[in-house]
Amino acid sequence: MKKGKCSKIFPKDYEQETRFDENGFTKYKRRNTDIHVRRNNCNIKNEWVVPYNITLLKKYQAHINVEYVNQSRLLKYLCKYVNKGPDQANIYFQLLQNRKENNIARDEISEYLQCRYISEQDALWRLLGYEVHHHTPAVERLPVHLPYANIVPFKNNSKLKKLIEEPDIKKTKLTEWFTTNQKNPKGLELTYCGFPSKFTWIQKHRTWEGNTGIK
């Protein structure tokens, strides 16, 4: 509840048929059966029920919310679950002695630790040497940036003047994609996203090389 209203916009309106509204959102078929359940002194009717599939509910005996997906945010929703890590907790340790009497300064950094909780199943999986995660096929990150606005990583002891004078500092996967297309017309049939399917990025030389005999 937010400000006295349901954040999920319940109760829903009754609908004779499933349809799309003017904004492209799904309005599910929701019958007015006059059947209700008494809960917390309120009559809960069909307008309060989330979309479901009775076959799946009976088979898995679990809460399963079934909804039609027609938004581009589906990819973000899937990646959120794929990239979730193990449970974490932020904790700190506090000394029980009196600091003022012993003239001990408080070191907040050493007292604060970021810890990760690993269950016994997760620990056993790692001890047996099984893979924790893998990518199939390999994922190639393709940066997009404005001219002369590419990201340049450097170490703390790097000399910026020498770093700027390096000839390859301006070369990125995006800029070399344009360069490769000028030299090799076979790459013109590929988009930037599809380029890694035929070309391999060589980080040492900061250039694209063909995977199928294309130079």
Protein Blocks (a to p, Z undefined) as FASTA:
>chain_A
ZZhiafklpacdddfbdcddfkopacdddddehpacdeehiacdfklpccddfklmmmno
pacdddddfbfklmmmmmmmmmpccdddddddddfbdfklnopacdfklmpccdddddfk
lmmmmmnopafbdcdddddddddddehiaccdddfklcfklmmmpmklmpcfklmmmmmm
mmmmklmmpcfklmmmmbccdfklopaddfehpZZ
